[in-house]
Amino acid sequence: MPRSGNNTISGLVEWRVALYIIAVLALCLSCKGTNEKGLNFSVNGVEYSTSGLICDTLDLTKLSTEIEAEISIKNYDDYDAITIDGRVVADGKAFVPVRKIAKNHFLTLITTKGGNSDTLYLRTMHSDLPDVVIDGDKVSDGEFYLSFVNIRLIARINNAGKYVFYSYEPTETIDTTKCPGWWDFKKHVCDDGETYYSYHAPDVNHIDDGFPGYNPGMRVIFGKDYFKVDSNKVYIPYKTIQLKEDTAHGVKERDPIDGHDFYMYDFNHYIVSSYIKKQLPDGEYVYAAYLQEIRNDSLLFAWCSTDHPEMEGWLDPAFALDSGNIQQDYVHFNSIDVLPDGNWLCSFRHISSILKINRNSGKGEIMWRIAGAEDSLFSFHGQHYVRYHEGDNSITLFNNGNLPDSIGRTQMLRLNVDTCTGKVLKSTVLHDDGYFTQACGALTFSGKNMIVGWGIPGDNNSVNCDRILSEYDENGAEVFSIRFKQNDSSMNQYLGSYRCVKCE
């Protein structure tokens, strides 16, 4: 999660704890009694146990309607017979279709021993996930990919508003200053035609290294079956990615990466980002933005912001920080795209700038800069999700519109740019309805439709601060939306999305 300047998230964990307790109590009022049998099993590789369970219902955390759920019973021999949704579990394993992912839909698991049967209901969507309202049906091709700042939840929702896949990891405590969620869930159609999916997950070995805007962790890559099974029948991700050793910049092998963006050429070639603590010549400590291009498990190219001292003077006043803070995130990288000439188009939130970085030279020179805070013709502040469109030689961005000491105004912008010089030839506001997103957010397109992932709401008094995602047709009419069911500004801010996009 990017730092929000003069807006912060605090005091919100109590809301989640309270709601969770209420949900558990409500569920247990309808329970039949304590299950002391201790059925131990896994669903799609996630371990569960009924030992000590006081209810006849158990929440699942990872399912897909595209592939059958694999159920493995660890203590299968303790029972005479086991069925799930009517299918017999043979030799401790069964595969069952998941017809629906919802809080009111269940898989039914029945165990029989000595003539007695017990029924366990497996809820297909975890009960402590936020309820949403989905509206509209005149949508473009593709599916919606959702991830959140502070909760470990990723989800795919189709054009009918139905969950296709979700994965969730409950956490007992959440330190919102360290942004411990799963970020940037998305689809990659690679240069070789293969399709993969990825998201950013925190690394428990580095969680204490995080700070507002930095989620130290790893990129998790998987395919259309979501997880593969190794020779021991254990579910594992296709691949997890962290930094490669770079002695020139003081980086060690498997140091954590950041989760703001990830560019994938193919399965063995990609770009990751991170932060490195650096001391400037004047003795001040900063966290430098750092990028690595990795191919075939080897470092191909590295770029570091402190190698370009001119960037130290570009801070947008909207993000003025205490110069004595050793965690000073003075530029804050948050997105990357690769231009047709092979060079990099990068967004830096705290300097409200878009840079073209010379990848082809191998030296990483800044070829040009578009400074949104310094030109009133195309003003933008704290932007996210900068993308290049070859069809009309334009750049689009989610302009958060952060302003010093005041509520900002968020816009969707298109800049027509000379990519050789960086000169902005034309600027167009694609959408502006007065809403303000303090941090995060994304802008994607499908056909003639525009899709806006709204990020973290910045105006707690707004009646619309329940937004998650909106799709607009070519006339600007909202044709699809995902919103929070309740309009509680504290909870909405806490549950703010990291990135919600549409992928065809």
C-alpha positions in Angstrom: 0.0 0.0 0.0 1.5 3.4 -0.9 1.8 5.9 1.9 -1.2 8.2 1.9 0.5 11.4 2.9 -1.8 13.0 5.4 -4.3 10.1 5.5 -3.5 7.0 7.6 -5.3 3.7 8.5 -5.5 3.2 12.2 -7.7 1.7 14.9 -9.5 -0.6 12.6 -8.4 -4.1 13.8 -11.0 -3.9 16.6 -13.8 -3.7 14.0 -12.7 -6.9 12.4 -12.3 -8.7 15.7 -15.7 -7.6 16.8 -17.4 -8.7 13.6 -15.6 -12.0 13.7 -16.7 -12.8 17.2 -20.3 -11.9 16.3 -20.2 -14.2 13.3 -18.8 -17.1 15.4 -21.4 -16.7 18.1 -24.2 -16.5 15.6 -23.0 -19.6 13.9 -22.5 -21.6 17.1 -26.1 -20.9 18.3 -27.3 -23.2 15.6 -24.7 -26.0 16.3 -25.6 -29.4 17.4 -22.8 -30.0 19.8 -19.1 -30.6 20.2 -17.4 -32.7 17.6 -14.7 -34.7 19.5 -13.9 -37.2 16.8 -11.1 -35.2 15.3 -11.5 -35.7 11.6 -8.3 -34.5 9.9 -8.4 -33.6 6.2 -7.4 -31.2 3.5 -9.2 -29.4 0.7 -7.1 -28.2 -2.2 -4.0 -28.6 0.0 -5.3 -26.6 3.0 -5.3 -28.5 6.2 -8.5 -28.6 8.5 -9.4 -30.5 11.6 -12.7 -30.9 13.6 -10.8 -31.6 16.8 -12.5 -29.4 19.4 -15.0 -27.9 16.9 -18.2 -26.9 18.6 -20.2 -26.5 15.4 -21.3 -28.8 12.6 -20.0 -26.2 10.1 -16.5 -25.4 9.1 -15.3 -22.6 6.8 -13.1 -23.4 3.7 -10.5 -21.0 2.6 -9.6 -21.9 -1.0 -11.9 -23.1 -3.8 -12.6 -22.8 -7.5 -15.7 -23.5 -9.5 -13.5 -24.3 -12.5 -11.8 -27.4 -11.1 -13.0 -30.1 -8.7 -12.0 -29.7 -5.1 -9.6 -32.4 -4.0 -10.4 -33.7 -0.5 -7.9 -35.9 1.3 -8.8 -37.5 4.6 -5.7 -38.0 6.8 -7.3 -40.4 9.3 -9.5 -42.2 6.7 -9.0 -45.6 8.4 -10.7 -44.4 11.6 -14.1 -44.5 9.8 -16.2 -47.2 8.1 -17.3 -44.9 5.3 -17.0 -41.3 4.2 -18.9 -39.4 1.5 -18.8 -35.8 0.4 -21.7 -34.4 -1.6 -22.7 -38.0 -2.2 -19.4 -39.1 -3.6 -17.7 -42.0 -1.8 -14.2 -41.2 -0.5 -12.1 -44.1 -1.6 -8.6 -44.7 -0.2 -8.9 -41.4 1.6 -9.4 -39.2 -1.4 -12.2 -37.7 -3.4 -12.8 -35.1 -6.1 -16.0 -33.1 -6.0 -17.3 -30.2 -8.1 -17.9 -26.8 -6.5 -21.1 -25.5 -8.0 -21.1 -22.2 -6.1 -18.8 -20.1 -3.9 -21.0 -18.3 -1.4 -21.6 -18.1 2.4 -24.9 -19.9 2.0 -23.5 -22.8 0.0 -21.9 -25.9 1.5 -20.2 -29.2 0.7 -21.6 -31.9 2.8 -19.2 -34.4 4.4 -20.7 -37.5 6.1 -18.6 -39.9 8.2 -20.0 -43.3 9.4 -18.6 -45.5 12.2 -20.2 -48.3 14.1 -23.6 -47.5 12.6 -23.5 -43.9 13.6 -23.2 -41.0 11.2 -22.0 -37.4 11.7 -22.5 -34.6 9.2 -20.0 -31.8 8.6 -21.0 -28.8 6.5 -18.1 -27.2 4.6 -19.0 -23.5 3.8 -17.6 -22.7 0.4 -16.9 -19.0 1.3 -15.3 -18.2 4.6 -17.8 -16.5 7.0 -15.5 -13.6 8.1 -15.0 -12.3 4.6 -16.7 -8.9 3.8 -20.1 -9.1 2.1 -20.3 -7.3 -1.2 -23.1 -6.1 -3.4 -22.7 -6.7 -7.2 -24.8 -4.8 -9.6 -25.0 -4.6 -13.4 -24.6 -7.0 -16.4 -23.7 -5.0 -19.5 -20.0 -5.8 -19.2 -17.1 -6.3 -21.5 -15.1 -9.5 -22.0 -12.9 -10.7 -19.1 -13.0 -11.3 -15.4 -12.4 -9.2 -12.3 -9.3 -9.8 -10.2 -9.4 -8.5 -6.6 -6.8 -8.1 -3.9 -6.8 -6.2 -0.6 -4.3 -4.1 1.4 -4.7 -5.6 4.8 -6.4 -8.9 4.4 -5.0 -12.0 2.7 -7.7 -12.5 0.1 -7.5 -12.8 -3.6 -10.6 -13.5 -5.8 -11.7 -13.8 -9.4 -15.3 -12.8 -10.1 -16.9 -13.3 -13.5 -19.2 -11.1 -15.5 -22.2 -12.7 -13.9 -20.9 -11.5 -10.5 -20.1 -15.0 -9.4 -16.9 -16.1 -7.6 -14.8 -18.3 -9.9 -11.9 -18.6 -7.5 -10.9 -17.3 -4.1 -8.1 -17.9 -1.6 -8.1 -16.5 1.9 -5.8 -16.8 5.0 -7.3 -15.8 8.3 -4.9 -13.9 10.6 -5.5 -13.4 14.3 -3.8 -9.9 14.5 -3.2 -7.4 11.8 -0.7 -4.5 12.0 -2.1 -2.2 9.4 1.1 0.0 9.5 2.9 -2.9 7.8 0.2 -3.8 5.2 0.2 -7.6 5.6 -2.3 -8.4 2.8 -2.0 -10.3 -0.4 -1.5 -7.8 -3.2 -1.7 -7.4 -7.0 -3.5 -10.5 -8.0 -3.6 -10.7 -11.8 -3.4 -12.7 -15.0 -0.3 -12.8 -17.2 -0.5 -13.8 -20.9 3.2 -14.1 -21.6 5.2 -13.5 -24.8 5.3 -17.3 -25.5 1.5 -17.5 -25.3 1.4 -19.3 -21.9 -1.0 -18.0 -19.2 -0.1 -17.7 -15.5 -1.6 -16.0 -12.5 0.3 -14.3 -9.7 0.0 -12.3 -6.4 2.3 -10.9 -3.8 2.4 -12.6 -0.4 4.2 -11.3 2.8 7.3 -13.2 3.9 7.0 -14.1 7.6 10.8 -13.9 7.9 10.8 -10.2 6.9 7.4 -9.0 8.2 9.1 -6.7 10.8 11.1 -5.0 8.0 7.9 -3.6 6.6 6.6 0.0 6.9 3.6 1.9 5.5 3.8 1.4 1.8 6.2 -1.6 1.9 5.0 -5.2 2.2 8.2 -7.3 2.1 7.5 -10.7 0.7 7.5 -12.8 -2.5 5.7 -13.2 -5.8 3.6 -16.4 -6.0 3.1 -17.8 -9.5 0.5 -20.5 -10.4 -1.4 -21.8 -13.4 -5.0 -22.4 -14.4 -5.2 -25.3 -12.0 -4.1 -22.9 -9.3 -1.7 -25.3 -7.7 0.3 -28.3 -8.8 1.0 -31.5 -6.8 4.6 -32.7 -6.2 5.7 -36.4 -6.0 4.5 -36.5 -2.4 1.0 -35.4 -3.3 1.6 -32.1 -1.5 0.1 -28.9 -3.0 2.8 -26.3 -3.8 2.9 -23.1 -5.8 4.4 -23.2 -9.3 7.1 -20.8 -8.2 7.9 -18.2 -5.5 10.1 -15.3 -6.5 12.4 -13.1 -4.5 15.5 -11.0 -5.2 18.8 -12.3 -6.7 22.1 -11.4 -5.2 23.4 -7.9 -6.3 26.6 -7.1 -4.4 26.9 -3.7 -6.1 23.7 -2.6 -4.3 24.1 -4.7 -1.1 21.3 -7.1 -2.0 21.4 -10.7 -0.8 20.0 -13.8 -2.4 16.3 -14.3 -1.5 16.0 -10.8 0.0 12.3 -9.8 0.0 10.6 -8.1 -2.9 7.8 -5.5 -2.7 4.3 -6.1 -4.0 3.3 -3.0 -5.9 3.8 -4.4 -9.4 5.3 -7.4 -11.3 6.0 -7.6 -15.0 6.2 -11.1 -16.5 7.8 -11.7 -20.0 7.5 -15.5 -19.5 7.8 -18.1 -16.8 11.6 -17.6 -16.4 11.8 -13.8 -17.3 10.3 -11.0 -15.2 10.8 -7.7 -13.4 10.4 -7.3 -9.6 10.7 -4.3 -7.2 11.9 -3.8 -3.7 13.3 -1.3 -1.2 16.9 -0.9 -0.1 18.0 1.1 2.9 20.7 3.6 1.7 22.7 6.4 3.2 22.9 9.6 1.2 26.1 11.7 1.0 24.7 14.1 3.5 24.3 11.3 6.0 20.5 11.0 5.7 19.0 7.5 5.4 16.3 6.7 2.8 14.7 3.7 1.4 15.6 3.6 -2.3 13.3 2.2 -4.9 15.0 -0.8 -6.4 14.1 -2.9 -9.6 15.5 -6.2 -10.8 15.1 -7.9 -14.1 15.6 -11.7 -13.7 16.0 -14.3 -16.4 16.6 -18.0 -16.0 17.1 -17.5 -12.3 20.0 -15.0 -12.9 20.1 -11.2 -12.4 20.0 -9.6 -15.8 19.7 -5.9 -14.8 19.2 -3.8 -11.7 18.1 -0.2 -11.2 18.2 1.8 -8.0 16.8 5.3 -7.3 19.8 6.5 -5.3 22.0 6.0 -8.4 20.1 9.1 -9.7 20.6 11.9 -7.1 18.5 14.3 -9.1 15.4 12.4 -7.9 16.1 13.6 -4.3 14.8 17.0 -5.2 11.5 15.9 -6.8 9.4 15.2 -3.7 5.7 16.3 -4.2 4.7 18.6 -1.3 1.7 16.4 -0.8 4.0 13.7 0.5 6.5 15.8 2.5 8.1 13.5 5.1 10.3 13.9 8.2 13.8 14.1 6.8 15.1 12.4 10.0 13.0 9.3 9.5 15.2 6.4 8.4 12.2 4.8 6.7 11.9 7.8 4.4 10.2 6.5 1.2 11.2 9.5 -0.8 10.2 8.3 -4.3 7.9 5.3 -3.9 7.8 3.1 -7.0 4.4 1.6 -7.7 4.1 0.4 -11.3 6.0 -0.6 -14.4 5.2 -1.2 -18.1 7.6 -2.1 -20.9 7.5 0.2 -23.9 7.7 -1.2 -27.5 11.4 -0.1 -27.7 12.2 -2.3 -24.7 12.7 0.5 -22.2 10.7 0.9 -19.0 7.8 3.1 -18.1 7.7 3.6 -14.3 5.5 5.4 -11.9 6.7 7.0 -8.7 4.0 8.1 -6.3 5.8 10.4 -3.9 7.4 12.5 -6.6 4.2 12.4 -8.7 6.2 11.5 -11.7 6.3 9.1 -14.7 9.8 8.2 -15.9 11.2 6.5 -19.0 14.2 4.4 -17.9 16.8 3.3 -20.3 16.8 -0.4 -20.1 18.5 -1.0 -23.5 21.7 0.8 -22.5 22.2 -1.4 -19.4 22.8 1.8 -17.4 19.3 2.8 -16.5 19.5 6.5 -17.3 16.3 8.6 -16.9 15.4 9.4 -20.5 12.6 11.7 -19.6 10.2 12.7 -16.8 6.5 13.7 -16.8 6.1 15.7 -13.6 2.4 15.7 -12.6 2.9 18.1 -9.7 4.7 20.7 -11.7 2.5 21.3 -14.8 -1.0 22.5 -14.5 -1.9 21.3 -18.0 -1.8 17.7 -16.9 -1.6 17.9 -13.2 -1.6 14.6 -11.2 -0.5 13.7 -7.7 0.2 10.3 -6.1 -0.8 8.4 -9.2 -1.0 4.6 -9.7 -1.1 2.0 -12.4 0.6 3.8 -15.3 0.2 1.9 -18.5 1.2 2.5 -22.2 -1.2 1.9 -25.1 0.5 1.4 -28.4 -2.7 1.8 -30.5 -2.9 5.6 -29.9 0.6 6.2 -28.3 -1.0 7.2 -25.0 -0.4 6.7 -21.3 -3.2 6.1 -18.9 -3.1 6.5 -15.1 -5.2 6.4 -12.0 -4.6 9.9 -10.6 -5.3 9.7 -6.9 -5.2 13.5 -6.7 -3.6 13.7 -3.2 -3.3 17.3 -2.0 -1.5 18.7 1.0 -3.8 19.3 4.0 -7.1 18.8 2.2 -9.4 16.2 0.6 -8.2 15.5 -2.9 -10.1 14.6 -6.1 -9.4 11.4 -8.1 -9.4 11.3 -11.9 -8.8 8.8 -14.6 -6.4 10.4 -17.1 -5.1 9.7 -20.6 -1.9 11.5 -21.8 -0.9 11.3 -25.4 2.8 11.4 -25.3 5.8 11.6 -27.7 7.6 8.5 -26.3 11.0 9.7 -27.6 10.9 13.1 -25.8 8.3 12.6 -23.1 6.4 15.7 -24.3 2.7 15.5 -23.5 0.8 16.4 -26.6 -2.7 16.1 -25.2 -4.4 15.3 -21.8 -7.9 13.9 -21.4 -9.9 13.3 -18.2 -11.7 10.0 -18.8 -13.6 10.0 -15.5 -14.1 12.4 -12.6 -17.1 12.2 -10.3 -15.6 13.9 -7.2 -14.6 10.7 -5.5 -11.3 10.6 -3.6 -9.0 7.6 -3.3 -6.2 8.3 -0.8 -4.0 5.4 -2.0 -3.9 2.4 -4.4 -6.3 2.1 -7.3 -6.1 0.9 -10.9 -7.4 1.7 -14.4 -7.9 -1.1 -17.0 -9.8 -1.4 -20.2 -11.7 -4.1 -22.1 -13.0 -3.2 -25.5 -14.6 0.2 -25.2 -15.3 -0.1 -21.5 -13.2 1.3 -18.7 -12.7 -0.5 -15.4 -11.8 1.4 -12.2 -10.5 -0.4 -9.1 -11.1 2.2 -6.4 -8.4 1.4 -3.8 -8.6 2.9 -0.3 -11.3 5.5 0.2 -10.0 8.9 1.2 -13.1 10.7 2.3 -14.7 9.0 5.3 -17.8 11.2 5.1 -18.6 10.3 1.5 -21.8 8.2 1.0 -19.9 6.4 -1.8 -16.9 5.3 0.3 -18.1 1.6 -0.1 -16.7 1.4 -3.7 -14.5 -1.5 -4.7 -14.8 -1.6 -8.5 -16.8 0.0 -11.3 -17.0 -0.7 -15.0 -18.1 2.1 -17.4 -19.3 2.0 -21.0 -18.0 4.3 -23.7 -20.7 6.9 -22.8 -19.4 7.0 -19.2 -22.4 5.1 -17.7 -21.7 2.6 -14.9 -22.7 -0.8 -16.2 -21.2 -3.0 -13.4 -20.1 -2.5 -9.8 -18.8 -4.3 -6.8 -19.4 -2.5 -3.5 -19.3 -3.2 0.2 -22.7 -4.3 1.6 -22.5 -2.1 4.6 -21.6 1.6 4.5 -19.3 1.8 7.5 -16.5 4.2 6.7 -14.0 2.7 9.2 -14.5 -0.9 7.9 -14.5 0.3 4.3 -11.2 2.0 4.8 -9.7 -1.0 6.5 -11.0 -3.3 3.8 -9.8 -1.0 1.0 -8.6 -2.9 -2.1 -5.0 -2.9 -3.1 -5.7 -3.5 -6.8 -8.8 -4.5 -8.6 -8.4 -5.0 -12.4 -10.1 -6.7 -15.3 -8.2 -9.2 -17.5 -9.5 -10.7 -20.7 
